[in-house]
Structures are given as C-alpha cells and as structure tokens.
Amino acid sequence: MRIFYFIAFIGLLAACKSNVSPEQKAVDDASELYKKQPSDSTAQALVLALGKYAEVKGYADSTSARYVLQAARISYEHNQLKQALGYYKIYLVEYPDRPDAGDRVMDVIAIYDKLQQPEINQVLYRSFASRFPQDQRTPALQTKIENNDIAADSLLRYIGMNMFNDSTFRLNEAKANLYIDASEAAVAADPNLTNAPE
C-alpha cells in the first residue's frame, strides 16, 4: 500500500511540474541563470521575466506582488534606477494596503535622492507624512520639508504651472517630465491625495 501512495505522490508531482505556465517557466529559468551567473544581463533577463509574469497573470495574483517587488529590488541592485522606480510605483499603486507600503515609499525617496530630484522628494516627504503620520520616520522627513504650509497637491500645481515658458509660450520638456514624475510619485506614495484622480 505504501508503494502505491509513493507512486501516486510521484505522479502528482510530475503532473504539477508539467502544469507550469510559460511565464513561470521563464521566471524559473531566468532565476536559475541569474543565480549561476549574476551579471547585469542575466539580472535584466530576470527582471523582464518577472515583469512579464505580472503583466500576463494580473496584479491580483499574490505571486505577481512578490515578483514586482523582486524586479524593483534587482533593478536597484544593478543601478537601473528608473526601472526600479517603475516597479516600485506599480507595487505601490497595485498594492496600496500592504503593510510594507511605508518601506516602499522610503525606497522611492532613496532612489530620487540618488537621481538628485529634490523637487520630487519635497512632494514625497509631504505625501509620506500625510499618509503615515504615526510612522517613526515621519518626524525626520518633516524636518526636510522646505515650507510646511504648502501641501503636496499645491506643490504639484506649482511644478505644473512652470511647464510653460511665459515669454515663448512653449512647453519646457524637462519641467513637463518633472511634473509627470512628481505626480506619479505623489499618487503612488499617497493614493488618498486630494487630487489623486486628476
């Protein structure tokens, strides 16, 4: 009888293994290669496989949440900061109620520090303090806020108003991109921001 159970168990394992989706197989293969040969190229292949899995399976899948976060971390470790930001923003938008949301916002702040984007971090400091008033990191972030009387959405409006050159009536692309990045970061950091839907 034990032999029968053992054979049934082996058969069940084999059946489960053959039911692996192409996306999961791509993640497994890229993960194995990255473990054997950690490099920028194998890291990028793994990040792309992780992202593809989440894209195909949807973000409601708990494995997708883990993979999006893993993609963000690997991107950061390999100095792909803008790519890491993209994955952290996806994580924060798709999983706003996870208990690690504050940690992920701090990861985004650290990346914008490295990218030398103080305007965006001014928005993020305010968003973090508004969303996580009881967090032990909030007082330190509040000391970095340049003008406590200005809310995050007001600061965003100010950045947005500077997108156009008044004398030439032309769009300043650098400032427009800054506005887009700051808006995305603010909404990811605090989905309850007054003008988040806008």
Secondary structure as the mmCIF struct_conf table of DSSP 4:
data_model
#
loop_
_struct_conf.conf_type_id
_struct_conf.id
_struct_conf.beg_label_comp_id
_struct_conf.beg_label_asym_id
_struct_conf.beg_label_seq_id
_struct_conf.end_label_comp_id
_struct_conf.end_label_asym_id
_struct_conf.end_label_seq_id
HELX_RH_AL_P HELX_RH_AL_P1 ARG A 2 SER A 18
TURN_TY1_P TURN_TY1_P1 ASN A 19 ASN A 19
HELX_RH_AL_P HELX_RH_AL_P2 PRO A 22 LYS A 36
BEND BEND1 GLN A 37 GLN A 37
BEND BEND2 SER A 39 SER A 39
HELX_RH_AL_P HELX_RH_AL_P3 ASP A 40 LYS A 57
TURN_TY1_P TURN_TY1_P2 TYR A 59 ALA A 60
BEND BEND3 ASP A 61 ASP A 61
HELX_RH_AL_P HELX_RH_AL_P4 SER A 62 GLU A 77
TURN_TY1_P TURN_TY1_P3 HIS A 78 ASN A 79
HELX_RH_AL_P HELX_RH_AL_P5 LEU A 81 GLU A 94
TURN_TY1_P TURN_TY1_P4 PRO A 96 ASP A 97
BEND BEND4 ARG A 98 ARG A 98
TURN_TY1_P TURN_TY1_P5 PRO A 99 ASP A 100
HELX_RH_AL_P HELX_RH_AL_P6 ALA A 101 LYS A 114
TURN_TY1_P TURN_TY1_P6 LEU A 115 GLN A 116
HELX_RH_AL_P HELX_RH_AL_P7 PRO A 118 ARG A 131
TURN_TY1_P TURN_TY1_P7 PRO A 133 GLN A 134
BEND BEND5 ASP A 135 ASP A 135
TURN_TY1_P TURN_TY1_P8 GLN A 136 ARG A 137
HELX_RH_AL_P HELX_RH_AL_P8 THR A 138 GLN A 142
TURN_TY1_P TURN_TY1_P9 THR A 143 LYS A 144
BEND BEND6 GLU A 146 GLU A 146
TURN_TY1_P TURN_TY1_P10 ASN A 148 ASP A 149
BEND BEND7 ILE A 150 ILE A 150
HELX_RH_AL_P HELX_RH_AL_P9 ALA A 152 MET A 161
TURN_TY1_P TURN_TY1_P11 ASN A 162 MET A 163
STRN STRN1 PHE A 164 ASN A 165
TURN_TY1_P TURN_TY1_P12 ASP A 166 PHE A 169
STRN STRN2 ARG A 170 LEU A 171
HELX_RH_AL_P HELX_RH_AL_P10 GLU A 173 ALA A 189
TURN_TY1_P TURN_TY1_P13 PRO A 191 ASN A 192
TURN_TY1_P TURN_TY1_P14 THR A 194 ASN A 195
BEND BEND8 ALA A 196 ALA A 196
#
